[in-house]
Amino acid sequence: MNYLLAFVVSLVYIGLKATQQRQVMAAQYLRMPGVSIAMGFCEVFIVANVARTAESTWGLALLAFSIGAGGGFGSMIGTYLHKRTYG
């Protein structure tokens, strides 16, 4: 379950990061703080997960894969949704 949650949180985090980058490019200042705060919560969860898994090399490798895969999908989804919503 730890790895599935890491995947989902990473997906959300990177989706938010892609959204934030597009907001910066479009100068959507009022939307930026909420996205940044949500990103902070995701970062804390990911770092805490890494700290809990640090004793196992295989566990860290699987966690890194989960976070990386979630991030890849999150960047695609975040960019797609923002582009579709705001052009």
N, C-alpha and C positions, 0 to 999 in steps of 0.2 A: 504494500500500500504506500509505503514511503516513496517508492520510485514513481508510482502513478501520480501521486500528489506533486512530486517535483516536476514531472512532465507538464502537468496542467498549470502549475504556478509559473513555470518558465514560459509556457505558451502565452499565458495572460501577460506576463511581464514584458516579453519581447513585442507582443502585439501592442501594448501600451507605449513601448519605446518607439515603435514605428509610427504610431499615431502622434506621439509627441513631436517627432521629427517633422512630420507633415504639418503639424500645427505651427511649428517654428517657421517653416518655409512659407506658410500662408498667413503668418502674423496674427494668429488667433490667440491673443494674449489671455483672454478671460478663461479659456479652456485649459490652459497649461497647468495651473496649480493643482487642480483635482487629479489630473493624470499623473503628475509628479508624486503626489502623496500616495496614490495607489501603487506606483512603481516602488516607492520606499517600503511598503508593506511586503511586496513580493520579494524584494532584495533581502529583507531580514529573514523571511521564511527560507529562502534558498541557502543563505549563509548558515543558518541554524541547522539545516539538513546536512550540509557538508560537515559541520562540526560534529554532529551525532554519528556520521558514517566514517569519520576519519580513521578509525581503528582497523578498517578492512580495506585492503587494496582492491579486491574485486568489487566490494561494495561501492567504493569511490568511482571505479571505472563504470559500473552500471549507472550510478547516479550522474556521472558526467555525460553518459550517452543519453539518459532520460532528459537531462536539462538541455543538452544540445538539440535533440530531436524536437522537444517542445518549443525551443527558441526558433528553430527553422520554420516550423508550422505557424508559430505566432507572428513572425515577421511577414509571412505571406498573407495571413488572414488580416492582420492589422492594416497593412498597406491596401489590400483589396477593399476592405470595408470603408476605410477613410476615403479612398479614391471614388468609390461608388456613391458615398454619401455627400462628399463635398466637391467632387469633380476634379 
